[in-house]
Amino acid sequence: MSVFTVYHHSFEVLGGSERVAVAVIRVLKDLGMKVRLVTLVPPDDKIYAWDRNYVKPDEVIRVNFPLKFGLYKALYLSLRTVRGNTISTIGDITNCDYNYIHFPWSISEVAGIKVYKGTKRIYFLPYKVFHRKIKNGGKMLANSRWTGEILRKAGFQYQVVYPPVDVEKYSQVGGKERDPRTVLTISRISPEKDLDNLFYVAEKLKNFNFYLLGSSGRSRRYLQEVLRKAESLHNLKVITNFDDKTLLDIMGKAKLYFHPKIEEHFGISVVEAMSAGIIPVVHKSGGTWMDIVDEGKYGFGYSSKEEAVNSLIEASKSSLEVKKRAEMFTFKKFEATLLSILERAS
């Protein structure tokens, strides 16, 4: 039995990159591979309920790293990657045979994307410097055409492999009596998620009801700021650490999904909402705009906060059908694409 090694930096916070890591392990196991997982924070028992595709790796190697900074956990493990039946779901370029790219922080400036803003410049610069030690010739698997274009501009060839979304789960949601003024947002509650855009539209659309469902990020202070802001707005309800019943109930009555993140690399929560028949309103950037809503064909977009308000009003009057589009991003599609790539290489 062949052994395949999967590198993923952390399962501490469960999000889009962890969905991909779980799916990759599942596909390799389905191929009859013995799977070795190398990580700094292994998955615990809660992952079984979180993702039904999860199967336990044959071996887990835990690597110790003294710092808590997520980006530098990713960098540390990236520097330890090697070739030889290996795949990385860390998110940036590594030494592995296959690199699943969520966003290539190390080369972002090539595409004119400025991640080094203000005090964040101090945080990101060491990452870029140390990342130069990685010399890769492996295959690049991009989570969206938008991400792939960044790779192309830096001289890399790539293939798009869309992240797996549990479309079947959310497509069962009812909602014939959807409220055109009920808006759902699903997001980790962290500063980088651009939640100010959500606060702005909620403040302007006082006759709309907004729900923010999200796991709390690493900053308790920011979570408290968000809760205080929501309390002052009166029409924004924040629900943290929610269960499936709460999510599905709100999905059943919301007509609109608002995605506040600018330059989102893909946007799994947007596809989840569309699976339930909820019309998305997203920023005109990133994979959400280019890949998921196909630049306005399957949803509404905005370039400014003011336009976001108008787009929500327009979407509330729309009868746009979006469920069919979501079927492009199923686990089966992910599995078939990844299998074809691995089989061609074998």
C-alpha positions as CSV (number, residue, x, y, z in Angstrom):
1,M,0.0,0.0,0.0
2,S,1.4,3.4,-1.0
3,V,1.9,6.1,1.6
4,F,0.8,9.6,0.9
5,T,1.6,12.5,3.3
6,V,-0.8,15.4,3.8
7,Y,0.6,18.6,5.4
8,H,-1.9,20.9,7.1
9,H,-0.8,23.4,9.7
10,S,-3.7,23.5,12.1
11,F,-7.2,22.2,12.9
12,E,-7.6,24.6,15.8
13,V,-10.1,26.7,14.0
14,L,-12.3,24.8,11.5
15,G,-12.9,26.7,8.3
16,G,-12.5,26.4,4.5
17,S,-8.9,25.2,4.4
18,E,-9.8,22.5,6.9
19,R,-12.7,21.4,4.7
20,V,-10.2,20.9,1.9
21,A,-7.7,19.0,4.1
22,V,-10.5,16.7,5.3
23,A,-11.6,16.1,1.7
24,V,-8.0,15.4,0.5
25,I,-7.5,12.8,3.2
26,R,-10.9,11.2,2.2
27,V,-10.0,11.0,-1.5
28,L,-6.6,9.5,-0.8
29,K,-8.1,6.9,1.5
30,D,-10.7,6.1,-1.1
31,L,-7.8,5.4,-3.5
32,G,-6.5,2.8,-1.1
33,M,-3.6,4.9,0.1
34,K,-2.2,4.9,3.6
35,V,-2.4,8.5,4.7
36,R,0.0,10.3,7.0
37,L,-1.0,13.7,8.4
38,V,1.7,16.1,9.5
39,T,0.3,19.1,11.5
40,L,0.9,21.4,14.4
41,V,-2.6,21.1,15.8
42,P,-4.3,17.7,15.0
43,P,-8.1,17.4,14.7
44,D,-10.1,16.4,17.8
45,D,-13.4,14.6,18.1
46,K,-15.5,17.6,17.2
47,I,-14.4,17.3,13.6
48,Y,-16.6,14.2,13.1
49,A,-19.7,16.3,13.7
50,W,-18.4,19.2,11.7
51,D,-17.6,17.4,8.5
52,R,-19.2,14.1,7.6
53,N,-16.5,13.4,5.0
54,Y,-13.8,13.1,7.7
55,V,-11.9,9.8,8.0
56,K,-9.1,9.3,10.4
57,P,-5.6,9.3,8.9
58,D,-3.5,6.1,9.4
59,E,-0.8,8.2,11.1
60,V,-0.6,11.6,12.6
61,I,2.7,13.4,13.2
62,R,2.5,16.4,15.4
63,V,5.1,19.1,14.9
64,N,5.7,21.5,17.8
65,F,6.0,25.3,17.2
66,P,6.3,27.8,20.1
67,L,4.4,30.8,18.6
68,K,0.6,31.2,18.4
69,F,0.6,33.3,15.2
70,G,-1.5,31.4,12.6
71,L,0.4,32.7,9.6
72,Y,3.8,31.7,11.1
73,K,2.5,28.3,12.0
74,A,1.7,27.8,8.3
75,L,5.2,29.1,7.3
76,Y,6.9,26.9,9.8
77,L,5.2,23.7,8.5
78,S,5.7,24.9,4.9
79,L,9.4,25.1,5.4
80,R,9.4,21.4,6.6
81,T,7.6,20.1,3.6
82,V,9.3,17.7,1.2
83,R,8.7,15.9,-2.1
84,G,7.7,12.3,-2.6
85,N,3.9,11.5,-2.5
86,T,3.1,14.7,-0.7
87,I,0.3,17.2,-0.8
88,S,-0.1,20.5,1.1
89,T,-3.4,22.1,2.0
90,I,-1.6,24.8,4.0
91,G,-2.6,27.4,1.4
92,D,0.6,28.8,0.0
93,I,3.4,27.4,-2.1
94,T,5.4,24.7,-0.5
95,N,8.0,22.0,-1.4
96,C,5.3,19.3,-1.9
97,D,4.4,17.5,-5.1
98,Y,1.0,19.0,-5.0
99,N,0.1,22.4,-3.5
100,Y,-3.5,23.4,-2.8
101,I,-3.4,27.2,-2.9
102,H,-6.0,29.0,-0.9
103,F,-4.1,32.3,-1.3
104,P,-0.4,32.7,-2.2
105,W,0.6,35.3,0.4
106,S,4.3,34.9,-0.6
107,I,3.7,36.3,-4.2
108,S,0.6,38.5,-3.7
109,E,2.4,41.7,-4.6
110,V,2.9,40.3,-8.1
111,A,-0.8,40.7,-8.8
112,G,-0.9,44.1,-7.2
113,I,-2.7,42.9,-4.0
114,K,-1.4,44.9,-1.0
115,V,-1.5,42.7,2.1
116,Y,1.3,44.8,3.7
117,K,-0.9,47.7,5.0
118,G,0.0,49.9,8.0
119,T,1.1,47.9,11.0
120,K,0.3,44.7,9.3
121,R,3.4,45.3,7.1
122,I,5.6,44.4,10.1
123,Y,3.6,41.2,10.6
124,F,3.8,40.0,7.0
125,L,7.3,41.0,5.9
126,P,9.2,38.3,7.8
127,Y,6.9,35.7,6.3
128,K,7.8,36.8,2.8
129,V,11.5,36.8,3.5
130,F,11.6,33.3,5.1
131,H,9.2,31.9,2.4
132,R,11.9,32.6,-0.2
133,K,13.7,29.5,1.1
134,I,11.0,27.3,-0.5
135,K,11.9,26.2,-4.0
136,N,9.0,24.5,-5.6
137,G,8.4,22.6,-8.8
138,G,5.3,20.8,-7.7
139,K,1.8,21.1,-9.3
140,M,-0.4,24.1,-8.2
141,L,-4.0,23.5,-7.5
142,A,-5.9,26.8,-7.1
143,N,-9.1,27.1,-5.2
144,S,-10.5,29.6,-7.8
145,R,-9.7,31.2,-11.2
146,W,-9.0,34.4,-9.3
147,T,-6.4,32.7,-7.1
148,G,-5.0,31.0,-10.2
149,E,-4.5,34.3,-12.0
150,I,-2.2,35.4,-9.2
151,L,-0.2,32.2,-9.7
152,R,-0.1,32.8,-13.5
153,K,1.2,36.3,-13.1
154,A,4.0,34.9,-10.9
155,G,5.0,32.4,-13.6
156,F,3.2,29.3,-12.3
157,Q,0.9,27.0,-14.2
158,Y,-2.1,25.8,-12.3
159,Q,-5.3,23.8,-12.4
160,V,-8.5,25.0,-10.6
161,V,-9.9,22.5,-8.0
162,Y,-12.9,24.1,-6.4
163,P,-13.2,23.4,-2.6
164,P,-15.9,20.8,-1.7
165,V,-19.2,22.1,-0.3
166,D,-21.9,20.0,1.3
167,V,-24.4,21.2,-1.2
168,E,-26.7,18.2,-0.5
169,K,-27.1,19.2,3.1
170,Y,-28.3,22.7,2.4
171,S,-30.3,22.0,-0.7
172,Q,-32.9,20.3,1.6
173,V,-33.7,23.6,3.3
174,G,-37.2,24.8,2.7
175,G,-38.1,28.4,2.3
176,K,-41.1,29.0,0.1
177,E,-42.1,31.9,2.4
178,R,-38.7,33.6,2.5
179,D,-38.6,37.1,4.0
180,P,-37.1,39.5,1.3
181,R,-35.8,41.7,4.2
182,T,-34.0,38.9,6.1
183,V,-30.3,38.8,5.4
184,L,-27.8,36.1,6.5
185,T,-24.1,36.4,6.9
186,I,-21.8,33.4,7.9
187,S,-18.3,34.5,8.9
188,R,-15.6,33.9,11.3
189,I,-15.7,36.9,13.6
190,S,-12.2,38.3,12.9
191,P,-11.0,41.7,11.8
192,E,-9.8,40.4,8.4
193,K,-13.4,39.5,7.5
194,D,-14.3,43.1,6.7
195,L,-17.4,43.0,8.9
196,D,-17.5,46.8,8.8
197,N,-19.3,46.4,5.5
198,L,-22.0,44.4,7.2
199,F,-22.4,47.0,10.0
200,Y,-22.7,49.8,7.3
201,V,-25.5,48.1,5.4
202,A,-27.4,47.1,8.6
203,E,-27.2,50.7,9.7
204,K,-28.6,52.0,6.4
205,L,-31.3,49.4,6.0
206,K,-33.0,49.7,9.3
207,N,-36.1,47.9,8.0
208,F,-34.1,44.8,7.2
209,N,-33.2,42.1,9.7
210,F,-29.6,40.8,9.6
211,Y,-28.2,37.7,11.1
212,L,-24.4,37.1,11.6
213,L,-23.6,33.5,12.4
214,G,-20.0,32.9,13.1
215,S,-17.4,31.2,15.1
216,S,-15.4,33.5,17.3
217,G,-11.9,34.1,16.1
218,R,-8.7,34.3,18.2
219,S,-9.5,37.9,19.4
220,R,-11.9,38.1,22.3
221,R,-11.6,41.8,22.3
222,Y,-12.8,42.0,18.7
223,L,-15.7,39.7,19.4
224,Q,-16.9,42.0,22.2
225,E,-16.6,45.0,19.8
226,V,-18.8,43.2,17.3
227,L,-21.4,42.3,20.0
228,R,-21.5,45.9,21.2
229,K,-21.9,47.2,17.7
230,A,-24.8,44.8,17.0
231,E,-26.5,45.8,20.2
232,S,-26.4,49.4,19.1
233,L,-27.9,48.6,15.7
234,H,-31.0,46.8,16.9
235,N,-31.5,45.0,13.6
236,L,-28.4,42.8,13.6
237,K,-28.3,39.6,15.7
238,V,-25.0,37.9,16.3
239,I,-25.0,34.2,17.0
240,T,-21.8,32.5,17.9
241,N,-21.0,28.7,18.1
242,F,-24.4,27.9,16.5
243,D,-25.7,24.4,15.8
244,D,-27.1,23.0,12.6
245,K,-30.7,23.5,13.6
246,T,-30.2,27.3,14.2
247,L,-28.4,27.6,10.9
248,L,-30.9,25.7,8.8
249,D,-33.9,27.6,10.5
250,I,-32.4,30.9,9.5
251,M,-31.5,29.7,6.0
252,G,-35.2,28.7,5.6
253,K,-36.4,32.2,6.1
254,A,-33.6,34.4,4.7
255,K,-33.9,35.5,1.1
256,L,-30.6,37.3,1.0
257,Y,-27.0,36.4,1.8
258,F,-24.5,39.2,2.3
259,H,-20.8,38.5,2.1
260,P,-18.8,41.4,3.5
261,K,-15.3,40.1,2.7
262,I,-13.3,41.9,0.1
263,E,-11.0,39.9,-2.2
264,E,-12.3,36.6,-0.8
265,H,-10.2,33.8,-2.2
266,F,-13.2,31.5,-2.7
267,G,-16.1,31.7,-0.2
268,I,-17.6,28.4,0.8
269,S,-20.3,30.0,2.9
270,V,-21.6,31.8,-0.2
271,V,-22.1,28.4,-2.0
272,E,-23.7,27.0,1.1
273,A,-26.3,29.8,1.1
274,M,-26.9,29.4,-2.7
275,S,-27.4,25.6,-2.1
276,A,-30.4,26.6,0.1
277,G,-31.7,29.0,-2.6
278,I,-30.5,32.2,-0.9
279,I,-29.5,35.0,-3.3
280,P,-25.9,36.2,-2.7
281,V,-24.7,39.8,-2.6
282,V,-20.9,39.8,-2.7
283,H,-18.0,42.2,-3.3
284,K,-16.9,42.6,-6.9
285,S,-13.6,40.9,-6.3
286,G,-12.0,37.6,-5.5
287,G,-13.3,34.1,-6.2
288,T,-16.8,34.9,-4.9
289,W,-17.4,37.4,-7.7
290,M,-15.3,35.7,-10.5
291,D,-16.0,32.0,-9.9
292,I,-19.1,31.6,-7.7
293,V,-21.6,34.3,-9.0
294,D,-19.9,34.5,-12.4
295,E,-19.6,38.3,-12.2
296,G,-23.2,38.9,-11.6
297,K,-24.9,36.1,-13.5
298,Y,-25.8,34.2,-10.3
299,G,-26.0,37.0,-7.7
300,F,-25.5,40.7,-7.1
301,G,-22.3,42.6,-6.5
302,Y,-21.0,45.8,-5.0
303,S,-17.8,47.9,-5.2
304,S,-18.6,50.3,-2.4
305,K,-20.6,50.3,0.8
306,E,-23.2,52.5,-0.8
307,E,-23.5,50.1,-3.8
308,A,-23.9,47.2,-1.3
309,V,-27.0,48.9,0.1
310,N,-28.5,49.3,-3.3
311,S,-27.6,45.8,-4.3
312,L,-29.4,44.4,-1.3
313,I,-32.5,46.3,-2.1
314,E,-32.4,45.2,-5.7
315,A,-31.8,41.5,-4.7
316,S,-34.7,41.6,-2.2
317,K,-37.0,42.2,-5.2
318,S,-35.3,39.5,-7.4
319,S,-36.5,36.0,-8.2
320,L,-33.0,34.8,-9.3
321,E,-32.6,31.0,-9.2
322,V,-29.2,30.1,-7.7
323,K,-29.4,26.5,-6.5
324,K,-28.3,24.9,-9.8
325,R,-25.1,27.0,-9.8
326,A,-24.2,25.6,-6.3
327,E,-24.0,22.1,-7.8
328,M,-20.7,23.0,-9.5
329,F,-19.0,22.9,-6.1
330,T,-20.0,19.5,-4.6
331,F,-17.7,17.0,-2.8
332,K,-18.2,14.6,-5.8
333,K,-16.9,17.3,-8.2
334,F,-13.9,17.9,-6.0
335,E,-13.2,14.2,-5.7
336,A,-13.5,13.6,-9.4
337,T,-11.1,16.4,-10.2
338,L,-8.5,15.5,-7.7
339,L,-8.7,11.8,-8.6
340,S,-8.1,12.6,-12.3
341,I,-5.0,14.7,-11.3
342,L,-3.5,12.0,-9.1
343,E,-4.2,9.2,-11.6
344,R,-2.5,11.1,-14.4
345,A,0.6,11.5,-12.3
346,S,0.7,7.8,-11.2
